Amino acid sequence: MADYLQELSASTGLPAYKKKGPFAQMGSVIGTRNGYLSAMGPANENNQNSVNFFVRFKSGSDKTGIIQALSTSETFLQALGEKKWKKSLEQSLSVGDDYLQFNWKFSLRRPAAEKVAAVHTTIIEAIRNVAAPTEARCDLCDKTSVSKPSLYNGIPGYYCGSCQSQAQTDQNAAAAEYAARETNLARGLMFGILAAVVGAIAWGGVAYAINYVFLYGAVLIGFLIAKAVFYGIGKINTVGQIAVFVLTVASVFFGDAIFYTLSIMKSEGIPFSTELLGNVVTHMVEIETSDSQGFFTTLFALVGAGIVVYSNRKPKFVATFEELDGESVQHQVAFAGK
């Protein structure tokens, strides 16, 4: 991987940094080309290999215009070398207020460094009429001139010393405030149990009404329980996360118990009784494991809960600034078609 970074460095004229930048896991080349502060590097996310491009531009630029400029740029699409990109471009492109990121995905063979440099050139060529390059002023205060870029939590930009100190102070204060925040576990469990009961009744009732177990309904149950627990608890902790999964499984099991109880009442022509419901609940593990349906129901519910638990991880209060120890190369490229 180090060799590939050196190849990218040689082709782009930008210094290589191991384990630094937006793609820190595998390293990046970072610097300025034609005024646009950029980073490029290999990445692997969700077992998908790619070479990623990160380009900064002036805040407030036209996002729609940037997307349109890239999607209609023949030189950009030709540099990618694949016609499919015309349809799938937006799936690999994200545009923020002052940056764009494009992930050039590949299966087996990594794109040659020369092609990566060419694609980066065409990105700049495509957007330069709708997004001006950033000025060498602090991104945080937009006042102080800064001589060279640095990294803020891995993101390249211009950050003055005063704003760096303030950002670190703010993060420390936020961490202290979060640590001091009350954890109301009882309220979180109460909200979660209420959501679990409502979800179980809705799950069992709807399944009985349509005579079909809609698996994505289980995802919704897990999602709602997790939201309820975290809303009530006030602060993410391990106990709350465990409670989400326990209540989710309990809700799905009880919802299935309601479904089977109603089904038995209909088929046998008998009225509801707590004894009947109790007998069904007693045998629920046996019922759920008798075929794959019960397994997938529980799995889908846990997926819904897992999505919320993951998205509501305990926040990290970090303000890490890193100086770039290489020279920021002002590498000028002659654009074609002027």
Buried (B, 14 or more C-beta within 10 A) or exposed (E): EEEBBEBBBBBBBBBBBEEBBBBBEBBBBBBBBBBBBBBBBBBEEEEEBBBBBBBBBBBEBEBEBBBEBBBEBEBBBBBBEEEEBEEEBEEBBEBEEBBBBBBBBEEEEBBEBEBBBBBBBBBBBBBBEBBBBBEBBBBBEEEBEBEEBBBBBBBBBBBBEEBBEBBBEEBEEEBEEEEEEEBBBEBBBBBBBBBBBBBBBBBBBBBBEEEEBBBEBBBBBBBBBBBBBBBBBBBBBEEBBEBBBBBBBBBBBBBBBBBBBBBBBEEEEEEEEEEBBEBBBEEBEEBBEEEEEBEEBBBBBBBBBBBBBEEBEEEEBEBEBBEBEBEBBEBEBEBEEE
